[in-house]
């Protein structure tokens, strides 16, 4: 029912705009709109109560009512959008003249007609709203939270009692955790949290099974042991009673007077005092639950151990101690588990079923529960590849009624039910993507903004919608509902605009989670997905579409490469809008309600004039055009008054286009540097993000002085990215000053021949800095200036030495007051040698080095002096075995055992 909430998020602000905006409505009409607002706001409050109840527990009458509200909210929004556009059409700007007077008279008639029309629309709408409200009262929606439910068996119970002989792929994580578990060193009170290990991972990975196996294997090493399940909505008193029972204390159950919470906690503390205990706290969802439970374990023996299992990395970090991320099974272990469940042997799969088994296991994604669930379905089928192929195509929660399928559905649904309503809408929006698709983070977040899924009440003061959207994205990752995709080392230059200083640039959705999303989306009519079979024409689906009320449509071609040319042309308009040519854009201007437009892999040299008719457009994304395809913006571009961001790689602003009326424009990405473009950009006082594309050859070096003047006219600028110059003659030494509020500065292919004079501690907001230095030596005072930047989190330095053959040493000194926030350092230099002294960069997590190993003889970088180091990436010129050995040894000797990604370049 959260989908209705998403619709209300966009509808209510539009109604408010009608009342206070420049629509010149009559007083009576405004009053009717306000009455409609009040009724819809009341419905929204009731819907929030409904959204908190798991879908399978909702009364059917409530579901029907919520569905009616959803459709009604969409219909109202359509009417409001249509009215707003009509008002725009009636605006008259004729100068004073007889013709102008006639025009104004015509406008007055149209205004009266418009007020009459909106009055009729609102009257009809209020009739519908009142009918829905009456049903709400009749069914007592506000008090029907959920229908009575039967007490169900915990779906994880089977995993706790599974025989060790049935388990596959668990030996490695068990050994790694056992090593941590049995450390016998005496810990000081300040390191008490080190007694805790949290096992984190996706639902169905086997966290409960692993924790229980550790408990059974090692409980004899402790004075007592405890296993309690917390669950999504925990009864803390029941949990404490369970702990007391396991500690063989039954008095609390025999007394006539119920114990209070404090009595339970005090008694557990008393029973555990001076004892070494091993405790498993399974299925922890909330920080608040841990904050209460931990009170009972605060005075335990320092040799005690607590194992937590949770799906949330945020919860694990809140608990403290060690975090162990449980990984999916390998392909080999996945095949063994499936074979064991079906054939009762690890290698019993017949050759005729090997290929289809591989397809099935790919969908399971190494999740043991998914493999076991699928095995239960396959076991009832004939051992025939045709039958298994049928099952592979139909695998999902809607197929099969076995206990395993039901358990799988329940376990994954728990994660979904725990989401706040705004995150549910964001998660369901992933339904429009196909299996295994890499979904770019910034594209996903911008689509959430356009849909109205990012709500004001989750937006802290001073943050942008994109920043809030990034928090949403990270929360879905931390809840193990989407899988992070880390940025690759080599990327196109402008990709770095969104990726520099960012570790995770995209995500994938596990097939089983995607299946859950598809099922929920279908039930609630969120996204309609249509699949074109091989060669099927998109027009063939027209009749099917017309019979249904569709709010969001996603069309997938099962084999686009084999489809007919006509089918590919039809699909190009809806399937990610990719490979578009000029004729595909002819009618683009008719999409006047469009807020977000992404045109992928354009094959055009200019955009059509009709772009200027998209008066609701907020985001225009034309990145990923064919390599270095220059695209000319239309003269009508300046009419896009609501445009917030233009994202491109090489886009040229034509002479004659003015940007002064584009009051909403905050992001310009990929704009080619011309005299006209620079002069127009200086008029954008609200501009926050500026990414210059290549400087054209007719832009003289003397014209470079215009860029600082342009920047001075943009006081709100937070991100400045200068990508590429046509020749090495261009440098950034002319840049003497940058806006004081700058947060990110990246210059990929420009060269600083002297150390930038504007780098100093006054840039208090600068968090990301990446520059290229040429023909100069890095001196201690340069490091001091960098170290004094108070907010710097990411530093990228590329150093080019044209004539130097002597290896140069750069030493990061031991100072506690330098690089206070730096977490990532990227260094690209052929001949420089780094050395980190103790305490130099205490928070550094990630180190990226690129150099020529043949020019470097000393690999003692002092990595052991970086106490927070977790990841090291090294790129070497040519294969050099001695360098590889020395680097690997330095990494292995580090107490954190950071990960090492070693690659080569030519």
C-alpha positions in Angstrom: 0.0 0.0 0.0 3.1 2.2 0.2 2.7 2.8 -3.6 -0.3 5.0 -2.8 2.0 7.0 -0.5 4.4 7.6 -3.4 1.5 8.9 -5.5 0.5 11.2 -2.7 4.0 12.5 -2.4 3.8 14.1 -5.8 0.1 15.0 -5.8 -0.2 17.0 -2.5 2.5 19.5 -3.4 0.9 20.1 -6.8 -2.4 20.9 -5.2 -0.7 23.3 -2.8 1.0 25.0 -5.8 -2.4 25.5 -7.4 -3.6 27.5 -4.4 -0.6 29.7 -3.8 0.9 29.6 -7.3 0.4 32.0 -10.3 -2.7 30.3 -11.6 -5.1 33.1 -10.8 -7.9 30.9 -9.6 -11.2 32.2 -8.3 -11.5 32.2 -4.5 -14.3 29.6 -4.6 -12.1 27.3 -6.7 -9.2 27.7 -4.3 -11.4 26.8 -1.4 -12.5 23.6 -3.2 -8.9 22.6 -3.8 -8.1 23.2 -0.1 -11.0 21.0 0.9 -9.6 18.3 -1.5 -6.2 18.7 0.1 -7.5 18.2 3.6 -9.4 15.0 2.6 -6.4 13.5 0.8 -4.1 14.4 3.7 -6.5 12.5 6.1 -6.4 9.5 3.7 -2.6 9.7 3.7 -2.5 9.4 7.5 -4.7 6.3 7.3 -2.6 4.8 4.5 0.5 5.1 6.6 -1.1 2.9 9.2 -1.9 0.4 6.5 1.6 0.5 5.1 3.0 -0.7 8.5 1.1 -4.0 8.2 2.7 -6.9 6.2 0.7 -7.4 3.0 -0.2 -11.0 3.8 -1.8 -9.8 7.1 -4.0 -7.1 5.6 -7.8 -7.4 5.6 -9.1 -7.8 2.0 -11.4 -4.8 2.5 -8.4 -2.7 3.4 -6.5 -3.8 0.3 -9.5 -2.9 -1.9 -9.8 0.5 -0.3 -6.1 1.3 -0.6 -6.2 0.2 -4.3 -9.1 2.6 -4.9 -7.1 5.4 -3.3 -4.1 4.7 -5.4 -6.0 4.8 -8.7 -7.9 8.0 -7.5 -4.6 9.7 -6.6 -3.2 9.0 -10.1 -6.3 10.2 -11.8 -6.3 13.5 -9.8 -2.6 14.0 -10.5 -3.3 13.6 -14.3 -6.1 16.2 -14.1 -3.9 18.6 -12.2 -1.0 18.3 -14.7 -3.4 18.8 -17.6 -4.8 21.9 -16.0 -1.4 23.4 -15.3 -0.4 22.9 -18.9 -3.6 24.6 -20.1 -2.8 27.6 -17.9 0.6 27.9 -19.5 -1.0 27.8 -23.0 -3.3 30.7 -22.1 -0.5 33.0 -20.9 -0.4 36.1 -23.1 2.7 38.2 -23.5 1.6 40.5 -26.5 2.9 44.1 -26.0 0.4 46.9 -25.5 -1.5 47.5 -28.8 -5.0 47.0 -30.2 -4.0 43.5 -31.0 -2.7 43.2 -27.4 -6.0 44.4 -26.0 -7.9 41.9 -28.0 -5.5 39.2 -26.8 -6.0 40.2 -23.2 -9.8 40.1 -23.7 -9.5 36.6 -25.1 -7.3 35.6 -22.1 -10.0 36.9 -19.7 -12.6 34.7 -21.5 -10.2 31.7 -21.4 -9.5 32.3 -17.7 -13.2 32.3 -16.9 -13.6 29.1 -18.9 -10.6 27.5 -17.2 -12.0 28.3 -13.8 -15.3 26.7 -14.8 -13.5 23.7 -16.1 -11.3 23.2 -13.0 -14.5 23.7 -10.8 -16.2 20.9 -12.6 -13.1 18.6 -12.4 -12.8 19.3 -8.7 -16.5 18.7 -8.1 -16.3 15.3 -9.9 -13.1 14.5 -8.0 -14.6 15.4 -4.6 -17.6 13.1 -5.4 -15.1 10.2 -6.0 -13.0 11.1 -2.9 -16.2 11.2 -0.7 -17.2 7.8 -2.0 -13.8 6.4 -1.1 -13.9 8.1 2.3 -17.3 6.6 3.0 -16.0 3.2 2.3 -13.1 4.0 4.7 -15.6 4.8 7.5 -17.9 1.9 6.5 -15.1 -0.6 6.7 -13.5 1.1 9.8 -10.2 1.2 8.0 -8.4 3.2 10.7 -9.0 0.4 13.3 -8.6 -2.6 11.0 -4.8 -2.9 11.3 -4.7 -6.5 10.2 -6.7 -9.7 10.2 -6.0 -12.4 12.8 -3.1 -14.6 11.8 -2.2 -18.1 12.8 1.0 -18.5 14.8 3.5 -19.8 12.2 6.6 -21.9 12.6 9.9 -19.9 12.3 11.1 -20.7 8.7 14.7 -20.7 9.9 14.0 -23.5 12.4 14.9 -26.2 9.9 18.4 -24.7 9.3 19.2 -24.8 13.0 18.7 -28.6 13.1 20.1 -29.5 9.8 22.7 -32.3 10.0 26.3 -31.4 9.5 26.5 -34.0 6.6 23.8 -32.0 4.7 25.8 -28.8 4.8 27.9 -27.7 1.9 30.4 -24.8 1.7 30.3 -24.0 5.4 33.7 -25.2 6.4 35.6 -22.1 5.3 33.4 -19.5 7.1 33.3 -21.8 10.1 37.1 -22.0 10.4 37.5 -18.3 10.0 34.9 -17.5 12.7 36.3 -20.2 15.0 39.7 -18.6 14.9 38.2 -15.3 16.1 36.0 -17.0 18.6 38.6 -19.0 20.4 41.2 -16.2 20.9 42.2 -16.5 24.5 43.8 -13.1 25.0 42.6 -11.2 28.0 40.9 -8.1 26.8 40.8 -4.8 28.7 37.3 -3.3 29.5 37.9 -0.7 26.8 38.0 -3.5 24.3 35.0 -5.3 25.6 33.1 -4.9 22.3 35.8 -7.1 20.7 34.0 -10.0 22.4 31.3 -9.6 19.8 31.2 -11.0 16.2 28.4 -10.1 13.9 27.6 -12.4 10.9 26.0 -10.2 8.2 24.4 -11.3 5.0 21.5 -11.7 2.7 18.4 -13.6 3.9 18.8 -17.3 3.2 22.6 -17.4 3.2 22.7 -19.6 6.2 23.7 -17.1 9.0 21.5 -18.9 11.6 22.8 -22.3 10.5 26.4 -21.2 10.8 25.9 -19.5 14.2 24.2 -22.6 15.6 26.9 -24.9 14.3 29.6 -22.8 16.0 27.5 -22.9 19.3 27.2 -26.6 19.2 30.9 -27.2 18.3 32.4 -24.9 21.0 29.9 -24.7 23.8 31.9 -27.1 25.9 34.7 -24.5 26.0 32.5 -22.2 28.0 30.7 -22.3 31.4 27.3 -21.8 29.8 25.7 -21.1 26.4 22.6 -19.3 25.1 20.7 -19.1 21.8 17.9 -16.6 21.4 16.1 -15.4 18.3 15.1 -11.7 18.2 13.1 -11.3 15.0 11.6 -8.3 13.3 9.2 -7.3 16.0 10.8 -8.7 19.2 9.1 -9.3 22.5 12.1 -8.4 24.7 10.5 -9.7 27.9 10.0 -13.1 26.3 13.6 -13.1 25.1 14.8 -12.4 28.6 12.6 -15.2 30.0 14.1 -17.5 27.3 17.6 -16.6 28.5 16.8 -17.3 32.1 15.3 -20.7 31.2 18.5 -21.6 29.3 20.5 -20.6 32.4 18.3 -23.1 34.3 16.5 -20.4 36.3 12.8 -21.1 36.3 11.7 -19.0 39.3 10.6 -16.1 37.1 8.0 -18.4 35.5 6.6 -19.8 38.8 5.9 -16.5 40.6 2.3 -15.2 40.6 3.5 -11.6 40.0 5.0 -10.8 36.6 8.6 -9.6 36.7 9.4 -6.2 35.4 12.1 -5.6 32.8 14.7 -4.5 35.3 14.2 -7.7 37.4 14.9 -9.9 34.3 18.1 -7.9 33.5 19.4 -7.9 37.1 18.9 -11.7 37.4 20.7 -12.4 34.1 23.6 -10.3 35.2 23.7 -12.1 38.5 23.7 -15.6 36.8 26.4 -14.7 34.3 28.7 -12.9 36.7 32.2 -14.4 36.6 31.2 -17.0 34.0 32.6 -17.4 30.5 29.5 -17.7 28.3 28.9 -18.2 24.6 25.8 -16.5 23.4 24.1 -16.4 20.0 21.7 -13.5 19.4 20.0 -14.5 16.1 18.1 -12.4 13.6 18.7 -9.0 15.0 17.0 -6.3 13.0 17.0 -3.1 15.1 19.6 -1.1 17.0 17.0 -0.4 19.7 16.5 -4.1 20.4 20.3 -4.6 20.9 20.5 -1.5 23.1 18.1 -3.2 25.5 19.4 -6.8 25.2 23.0 -5.8 25.8 22.2 -4.5 29.3 22.0 -8.0 30.5 25.5 -8.9 29.2 27.5 -5.8 30.2 29.2 -7.4 33.3 30.1 -10.7 31.8 33.6 -12.4 32.0 36.0 -10.9 29.4 36.6 -14.4 28.0 32.9 -14.6 26.9 31.8 -14.4 23.3 28.6 -13.1 21.7 27.7 -14.0 18.1 25.1 -11.8 16.3 23.4 -12.6 13.1 21.8 -9.8 11.1 20.9 -8.8 7.6 21.8 -5.1 8.3 25.4 -3.8 8.2 24.2 -0.7 10.0 23.0 -2.9 12.9 26.3 -4.8 13.0 28.3 -1.5 13.1 26.1 -0.2 15.8 26.7 -3.4 17.9 30.4 -3.0 17.5 33.1 -5.6 17.5 34.1 -7.7 14.5 31.9 -7.9 11.4 32.0 -11.0 9.2 30.2 -10.7 5.9 28.9 -14.2 4.9 29.4 -14.7 1.1 27.2 -16.7 -1.3 28.3 -20.3 -2.1 30.8 -20.7 -5.0 29.6 -22.2 -8.2 31.2 -25.6 -7.3 29.6 -25.7 -3.8 26.2 -24.6 -5.3 26.3 -27.5 -7.7 27.3 -29.9 -4.9 24.4 -28.7 -2.7 21.8 -29.1 -5.4 23.1 -32.5 -6.4 23.1 -33.6 -2.7 19.5 -32.6 -2.2 18.2 -34.2 -5.4 20.6 -37.2 -6.1 21.9 -37.7 -2.5 25.5 -37.4 -3.7 27.7 -34.4 -4.5 28.3 -35.4 -8.1 25.2 -37.3 -9.1 23.9 -34.9 -11.8 23.7 -36.8 -15.2 25.4 -35.1 -18.2 22.1 -34.4 -19.9 21.1 -32.1 -17.1 24.4 -30.2 -16.5 23.6 -27.3 -18.8 20.1 -26.6 -17.5 21.4 -27.1 -13.9 23.9 -24.3 -14.6 21.1 -22.0 -15.7 19.0 -22.8 -12.6 22.0 -22.3 -10.2 22.7 -18.9 -11.8 19.3 -17.7 -10.7 19.9 -19.0 -7.2 23.0 -16.8 -6.9 24.8 -19.0 -4.4 22.1 -18.6 -1.7 21.7 -22.0 0.1 18.0 -21.5 0.8 17.2 -20.6 -2.8 19.1 -23.8 -3.9 17.3 -26.0 -1.4 13.9 -24.4 -2.4 14.7 -25.0 -6.1 15.8 -28.6 -5.4 12.5 -29.3 -3.7 10.7 -28.3 -6.9 13.1 -30.2 -9.2 12.8 -33.4 -7.1 9.1 -33.7 -8.1 9.9 -33.4 -11.8 11.0 -36.1 -14.3 14.8 -36.3 -14.8 14.4 -34.7 -18.2 16.1 -31.6 -19.5 12.9 -30.4 -21.2 11.0 -30.5 -17.9 13.8 -28.8 -16.0 14.0 -26.1 -18.7 10.3 -25.4 -18.2 10.8 -25.1 -14.5 13.8 -22.8 -15.0 11.7 -20.4 -17.0 9.0 -20.4 -14.4 11.0 -20.3 -11.2 9.5 -17.9 -8.7 7.4 -17.6 -5.6 4.2 -18.1 -7.6 5.2 -21.6 -8.7 5.0 -24.5 -6.4 3.4 -25.0 -3.1 6.1 -26.8 -1.2 7.2 -25.9 2.3 10.6 -24.7 1.0 9.0 -22.3 -1.4 6.8 -20.9 1.4 9.8 -20.5 3.7 11.8 -18.8 1.0 9.0 -16.3 0.4 8.6 -15.6 4.2 12.3 -15.1 4.8 12.7 -12.6 1.9 9.4 -10.9 2.7 10.7 -10.1 6.2 13.3 -7.8 4.8 10.7 -6.1 2.6 8.2 -5.7 5.4 10.8 -4.0 7.6 11.4 -1.2 5.1 9.9 2.2 5.7 7.2 3.0 3.1 9.5 5.3 1.0 12.1 2.6 0.7 9.5 0.1 -0.4 8.6 2.3 -3.4 12.3 2.7 -4.3 12.9 -1.0 -4.1 9.8 -1.9 -6.2 11.0 0.6 -8.9 13.8 -1.9 -9.6 11.2 -4.1 -11.2 11.8 -2.3 -14.5 15.3 -3.7 -14.8 16.1 -7.1 -16.2 18.0 -9.9 -14.5 21.8 -9.3 -13.9 21.6 -5.7 -15.1 24.1 -3.3 -13.6 22.1 -0.4 -12.4 24.0 2.9 -12.2 23.5 4.6 -8.9 23.1 8.2 -10.2 20.6 7.1 -12.8 18.5 5.2 -10.3 18.5 8.1 -7.8 17.5 10.6 -10.4 14.6 8.3 -11.4 13.5 8.2 -7.8 13.5 12.0 -7.6 11.4 12.2 -10.8 8.9 9.7 -9.4 8.5 11.6 -6.1 9.8 8.7 -4.0 12.2 10.9 -2.1 10.1 12.6 0.5 10.7 15.9 2.4 10.4 14.5 5.9 13.5 12.3 5.2 15.5 15.3 3.9 17.6 17.0 6.6 18.1 20.7 6.4 20.8 21.8 4.0 20.9 18.5 2.0 19.9 18.0 -1.6 17.4 15.4 -2.9 20.3 13.6 -4.5 22.1 13.3 -1.2 18.9 11.9 0.4 18.6 9.5 -2.5 22.1 8.3 -1.9 21.2 7.6 1.7 18.3 5.5 0.4 20.6 3.6 -1.9 23.1 2.9 0.8 20.4 1.8 3.2 19.1 -0.8 0.7 22.7 -2.1 0.4 23.1 -2.2 4.1 19.9 -4.1 4.4 21.3 -6.7 1.9 18.4 -6.1 -0.5 20.6 -4.9 -3.4 24.2 -5.9 -4.1 26.9 -3.2 -4.5 29.0 -2.9 -7.6 32.3 -1.3 -7.0 33.8 1.1 -9.4 36.3 -0.3 -12.0 39.7 1.1 -12.2 39.4 2.2 -15.9 36.5 4.4 -16.8 35.5 7.0 -19.4 36.6 10.5 -18.3 33.2 11.9 -17.6 32.1 8.8 -15.7 34.4 10.0 -13.0 32.1 12.9 -12.4 29.8 10.6 -10.4 32.4 8.1 -9.3 35.5 9.9 -8.1 35.8 9.5 -4.4 32.9 6.9 -4.5 33.5 3.2 -4.0 30.1 1.9 -5.0 28.9 3.3 -8.3 26.1 0.9 -9.1 24.1 -2.1 -7.9 22.6 -5.4 -9.0 19.6 -7.2 -7.7 19.7 -10.9 -6.7 17.4 -12.9 -8.9 15.4 -14.1 -5.9 14.9 -10.6 -4.6 14.0 -9.5 -8.1 11.4 -12.3 -8.2 9.9 -11.0 -4.9 9.9 -7.5 -6.3 8.2 -8.6 -9.5 5.5 -10.5 -7.5 4.8 -7.5 -5.2 4.8 -5.1 -8.1 2.3 -7.2 -10.0 0.0 -7.5 -7.0 -0.1 -3.8 -6.4 0.0 -2.7 -10.1 3.2 -0.8 -9.6 5.0 -1.6 -12.8 3.6 -3.5 -15.8 6.3 -5.5 -17.5 5.8 -6.9 -21.0 8.1 -9.4 -22.6 8.6 -9.6 -26.3 9.5 -13.0 -27.5 12.0 -13.5 -30.3 11.0 -11.4 -33.3 7.7 -10.3 -31.8 6.6 -6.7 -32.8 6.1 -4.2 -30.1 2.8 -3.2 -31.8 1.5 -6.7 -31.1 1.3 -5.8 -27.4 -0.9 -2.8 -28.1 -4.2 -4.6 -27.6 -3.0 -6.2 -24.3 -1.9 -2.8 -23.0 -5.1 -1.0 -23.9 -7.2 -3.4 -21.9 -5.3 -2.5 -18.7 -4.8 0.6 -16.7 -1.0 1.0 -16.8 0.9 3.6 -14.8 4.4 2.4 -15.5 5.4 0.3 -18.5 8.6 -1.6 -19.0 9.1 -3.6 -22.2 11.8 -6.2 -22.4 13.0 -8.0 -25.5 14.1 -11.6 -24.7 16.6 -11.5 -27.7 17.0 -8.1 -29.1 19.8 -9.0 -31.4 17.5 -11.6 -33.2 14.4 -9.3 -33.4 13.3 -7.9 -36.7 14.5 -4.4 -37.7 10.9 -3.1 -37.2 10.8 -4.6 -33.7 14.2 -3.1 -32.8 13.0 0.3 -34.0 9.8 0.1 -31.9 11.8 -1.1 -28.9 14.3 1.7 -29.2 11.6 4.1 -28.0 11.0 2.3 -24.7 13.8 -0.1 -24.0 16.3 2.1 -22.2 15.9 4.7 -25.0 19.1 3.4 -26.6 20.6 3.6 -30.1 18.3 6.5 -31.1 18.6 8.3 -34.4 17.0 11.6 -35.5 13.8 10.2 -36.7 13.1 8.6 -33.3 13.0 12.0 -31.7 10.5 13.7 -34.0 7.5 13.7 -31.6 9.5 14.0 -28.4 8.0 17.4 -27.6 4.6 16.0 -27.1 5.7 14.4 -23.8 4.9 17.6 -21.9 4.5 16.0 -18.5 8.0 14.4 -18.7 10.2 15.2 -15.8 13.1 12.8 -16.5 14.5 11.9 -20.0 17.4 9.6 -20.5 18.6 9.0 -24.1 21.2 6.4 -24.2 23.8 5.9 -27.0 22.5 8.7 -29.2 23.5 8.6 -32.9 22.6 12.2 -33.6 24.6 15.4 -34.0 22.0 17.7 -32.7 18.8 17.5 -30.6 15.5 18.6 -32.1 13.8 22.0 -31.4 10.9 20.1 -29.9 13.0 19.5 -26.8 12.0 23.1 -25.8 8.4 22.0 -25.5 9.2 19.7 -22.5 8.2 22.4 -20.0 8.1 19.9 -17.1 11.5 18.5 -17.7 13.9 18.5 -14.8 16.6 16.1 -15.9 18.0 15.6 -19.4 20.6 12.8 -19.5 22.3 12.2 -22.9 25.4 10.5 -21.7 26.9 7.5 -23.4 26.6 8.9 -26.9 28.8 7.2 -29.4 32.5 7.8 -28.6 33.2 11.5 -28.6 30.0 12.3 -30.5 29.5 16.1 -30.3 25.8 17.0 -29.8 24.5 20.5 -30.6 21.7 21.7 -28.3 18.7 23.3 -30.0 18.0 27.0 -29.9 14.9 26.2 -27.8 17.0 24.8 -25.0 16.7 28.1 -23.1 13.0 27.6 -22.8 13.4 24.7 -20.3 12.7 26.8 -17.3 12.3 23.8 -14.9 15.4 22.0 -16.0 17.6 21.2 -13.0 20.4 19.2 -14.6 21.9 18.6 -18.1 24.1 15.5 -18.1 26.2 14.8 -21.2 29.7 14.1 -22.4 30.2 16.5 -25.3 27.4 19.0 -25.8 27.7 22.4 -27.5 25.7 25.5 -26.7 24.9 27.2 -30.0 25.3 30.9 -30.4 22.0 32.7 -29.8 20.9 30.6 -26.8 20.7 32.4 -23.5 20.6 30.7 -20.1 19.5 33.7 -18.0 15.9 32.4 -17.8 16.9 28.9 -16.7 16.5 29.8 -13.0 16.3 26.1 -11.9 19.5 24.9 -13.6 21.9 23.6 -11.0 24.0 21.0 -12.9 25.8 21.4 -16.3 27.8 18.3 -17.2 29.9 17.9 -20.4 29.4 21.4 -21.8 32.0 22.2 -24.4 34.1 25.3 -23.6 33.4 28.1 -26.1 33.4 31.9 -25.5 29.6 31.9 -25.8 29.2 29.0 -23.3 31.5 30.5 -20.7 29.7 33.9 -20.9 26.3 32.3 -20.5 27.3 30.0 -17.6 28.3 33.1 -15.7 24.6 34.1 -15.6 23.7 31.0 -13.6 23.9 32.3 -10.1 22.4 29.1 -8.7 24.7 26.7 -10.5 26.1 24.0 -8.2 27.8 21.5 -10.5 29.9 22.5 -13.5 31.7 19.9 -15.6 33.5 21.4 -18.6 34.0 19.1 -21.5 36.9 19.4 -23.9 38.2 22.9 -24.7 37.7 23.4 -28.4 40.8 24.4 -30.5 39.4 27.8 -31.4 39.3 28.7 -27.7 42.7 30.5 -27.4 44.9 30.3 -24.4 44.3 34.0 -23.8 40.6 33.2 -23.6 41.3 31.0 -20.6 41.2 34.0 -18.4 37.4 34.1 -19.0 37.0 30.8 -17.0 38.0 32.4 -13.6 35.6 35.3 -14.3 32.9 32.8 -15.0 33.5 31.0 -11.8 33.4 34.2 -9.8 29.9 34.8 -11.1 28.8 31.4 -9.8 28.9 31.8 -6.0 26.9 28.6 -5.3 29.3 26.3 -7.2 30.1 23.1 -5.2 31.5 20.8 -7.9 34.1 21.8 -10.6 35.4 19.2 -13.0 37.6 20.1 -16.0 38.0 17.1 -18.2 40.3 17.6 -21.2 42.3 20.1 -23.2 43.1 19.7 -26.9 46.9 19.8 -26.3 49.4 19.7 -23.4 50.0 23.4 -23.9 46.9 24.1 -21.8 47.5 24.3 -18.0 45.4 25.4 -15.1 48.0 27.8 -13.7 45.7 30.7 -14.7 43.3 29.5 -12.0 44.2 31.7 -9.1 41.0 31.3 -7.1 38.0 29.0 -6.8 34.6 29.5 -5.1 35.0 29.3 -1.3 32.2 26.7 -1.0 33.7 24.3 -3.4 33.3 20.7 -2.3 34.8 18.8 -5.3 37.6 19.7 -7.7 38.8 17.3 -10.4 41.1 18.1 -13.3 41.9 15.0 -15.3 43.9 16.1 -18.3 45.0 19.6 -17.5 48.4 20.1 -16.1 49.5 22.2 -13.1 53.1 23.4 -13.8 53.2 25.0 -10.3 51.4 23.8 -7.2 47.9 25.4 -7.2 48.0 28.6 -5.2 44.3 28.3 -4.3 44.8 25.2 -2.2 44.8 26.3 1.4 42.9 25.6 4.6 40.3 28.3 3.8 38.6 25.7 1.5 36.8 24.3 4.5 34.2 22.4 2.4 36.5 20.7 0.0 36.1 16.9 0.3 37.4 15.6 -3.0 40.5 16.8 -4.9 42.1 15.3 -7.9 44.8 17.1 -9.9 47.6 16.5 -12.4 51.0 18.0 -11.7 53.6 18.3 -14.5 57.3 19.0 -14.4 57.5 19.9 -10.8 58.6 18.3 -7.5 56.3 17.8 -4.6 57.8 19.6 -1.6 57.0 19.2 2.1 55.2 22.5 2.1 52.9 21.2 -0.7 52.0 18.2 1.5 51.4 20.6 4.4 48.9 22.6 2.3 47.1 19.4 1.3 47.1 18.1 4.9 45.6 21.3 6.2 42.4 20.9 4.2 40.0 20.2 7.1 37.3 18.2 5.2 39.4 16.3 2.6 38.2 12.7 2.2 39.6 11.8 -1.3 42.9 12.9 -2.7 44.1 12.0 -6.2 47.6 13.0 -7.4 49.0 12.3 -10.9 52.6 13.5 -11.3 54.4 13.7 -14.6 58.2 14.0 -14.7 59.4 14.7 -18.2 63.2 14.7 -17.7 63.8 13.2 -14.3 65.6 9.9 -14.0 66.2 10.1 -10.2 63.7 8.5 -7.9 62.1 11.1 -5.7 60.9 10.4 -2.1 57.6 11.8 -0.8 57.3 11.3 2.9 54.1 11.7 4.8 55.3 12.8 8.2 54.1 11.7 11.6 51.6 14.4 12.7 48.3 13.9 14.5 46.7 17.1 13.2 47.1 16.4 9.4 44.8 14.7 6.9 42.1 14.4 9.6 39.4 13.1 7.3 41.3 11.4 4.4 40.0 7.9 3.7 41.2 7.4 0.1 44.5 8.3 -1.6 45.2 7.7 -5.3 48.7 8.2 -6.5 49.9 7.9 -10.1 53.6 8.5 -10.8 56.3 6.5 -12.6 59.3 7.4 -10.5 58.2 8.7 -7.1 58.5 6.7 -3.9 56.1 7.1 -1.0 56.7 6.6 2.6 54.1 6.8 5.4 55.3 7.6 8.9 53.5 6.5 12.0 50.3 8.4 12.4 50.5 10.1 9.0 47.0 9.4 7.7 45.2 7.6 10.5 41.8 7.2 8.7 43.0 6.0 5.3 40.9 3.0 4.2 41.8 2.7 0.5 45.2 3.2 -1.2 45.5 3.2 -5.0 49.0 3.2 -6.5 50.1 3.3 -10.2 53.8 3.2 -11.1 56.5 1.6 -13.2 57.9 -1.2 -11.1 61.2 -1.2 -13.1 61.9 2.3 -12.0 61.2 1.6 -8.3 63.5 -0.5 -6.1 62.1 0.1 -2.7 58.6 -1.1 -1.8 58.7 -0.3 1.9 56.0 2.2 1.9 55.3 2.0 5.6 51.8 0.5 5.1 51.9 -0.8 8.7 51.7 2.8 9.8 48.2 3.1 8.2 46.0 1.6 11.0 42.7 1.9 9.2 43.9 0.4 5.8 41.4 -2.1 4.3 41.9 -2.1 0.5 45.0 -1.7 -1.6 44.9 -1.4 -5.4 48.2 -1.5 -7.3 48.6 -1.0 -11.1 52.1 -1.9 -12.4 53.6 -1.1 -15.8 54.5 -4.6 -17.2 54.8 -7.8 -15.3 57.6 -7.5 -12.7 57.7 -10.6 -10.4 60.0 -9.1 -7.7 57.6 -6.1 -7.3 54.6 -8.4 -7.0 56.3 -10.4 -4.2 57.4 -7.4 -2.3 53.9 -5.8 -2.5 52.2 -9.0 -1.5 54.5 -9.4 1.5 53.8 -5.8 2.6 50.1 -6.4 2.5 50.2 -9.7 4.2 52.3 -8.2 7.0 49.7 -5.5 7.7 47.7 -6.3 10.9 44.4 -5.7 9.1 45.3 -8.0 6.2 43.8 -5.6 3.6 42.5 -6.8 0.3 44.9 -6.5 -2.7 43.9 -5.9 -6.2 46.9 -6.2 -8.5 46.8 -5.5 -12.2 49.1 -4.4 -15.1 49.1 -1.7 -17.8 51.2 -1.2 -20.8 
